[in-house]
Every structure is written in C-alpha cells, then in structure tokens.
Amino acid sequence: MVYEILPERLNRNISDTFHGRDLFAPAAAMLARGEDLSKWTLPIQTFFQVNWPSPEICPHLIKGEILHIDRFGNMITNLPAHEIKDISDCFTLRNETPAQDERVGLYPTYGKAPTGKRSLIAGSTGYLEWAIPNGNAAQASGWQVGDTFLLSHEQT
C-alpha cells in the first residue's frame, strides 16, 4: 500500500527544503513506534511507477541521459554512481546534439570538484550528476531533460 504523509497532522514546522528532517524522519519514528497510520497519512489508491531509461554501459563507453535538472542547474543522470566508481576518473564527454567533446573528471562530492568547471559528481540520489560547482551546468551547456551523452573512458 502507498500512503501520503499529511504534514499538517504531524504538529511540527515543515520547512520547504529539509523534508528528510522535518517530514520523513518524524514519520519513520511514528511508524516505528506503531502509531496509527490513519492519524497522519492518507492511503493512495492510484499511483504510477516511473520507468527510468537504462544507461548503456560497455567496457570503455557509457551512454546516459539527463533525467532531471534541479533548481541549481545540476543535471541528474540515469547513471548509477556505483556503476563507474571503480573506473578511472578521466573521461571524454560528448553531448550527442550538438556534438561536442570535453574532458571531465569524476568527483565524490561538490566540494572536491573544481569551482567553475564541468564535473561529474556522485550525487546524494545515488546517480551521477553533471554540475559546475558555483555555476549552473544546464544553463552553461544548453542541455535539457532527455538529452543523451556519451562518456568514453580514457586509458591511463
């Protein structure tokens, strides 16, 4: 069963940005305590499952897609971070439309990526993100949701 959490029934301040802390953690605690779901949730009868496009991963070439662009201009891809964690951090990026090549690095966090340079970051969602730390990657690149790209692994 799927339930909608009703924030107004949690008797707490819910911020616009920290739902993990303000909404989901209290809901998880209430669930763990065995509190009656009907007091703070609403059963959802109709819902749909999102089918993410799968990346194409070959030994030296990866084809991915932009799934989402967040409010900072970071582009979340369909590439699970664990899929390329063990590969060297040197890649050549090619956006398929228009064709352009660029050497990019893979970084574990935004703080480790070079400021102002396009980077591939292991995001908190578990997927890799195209980002420009202290910049807007989507705006700088002109990429949109649904655009595909190729990453080729450079041998070192």
VENLIN-V803146 format. One record per helix or strand of 2 or more residues. SS is the DSSP state (a for helix, b for strand). FROM is the first residue (numbers start at 1). TO is the last residue. If there is no record, write none. Layout:
ss:SS from:FROM to:TO
ss:SS from:FROM to:TO
This chain:
ss:b from:2 to:5
ss:a from:7 to:9
ss:a from:19 to:32
ss:a from:37 to:39
ss:b from:41 to:44
ss:b from:56 to:57
ss:b from:61 to:69
ss:b from:75 to:80
ss:a from:81 to:84
ss:b from:90 to:95
ss:b from:100 to:107
ss:a from:110 to:112
ss:b from:118 to:122
ss:b from:127 to:132
ss:a from:137 to:141
ss:b from:148 to:153
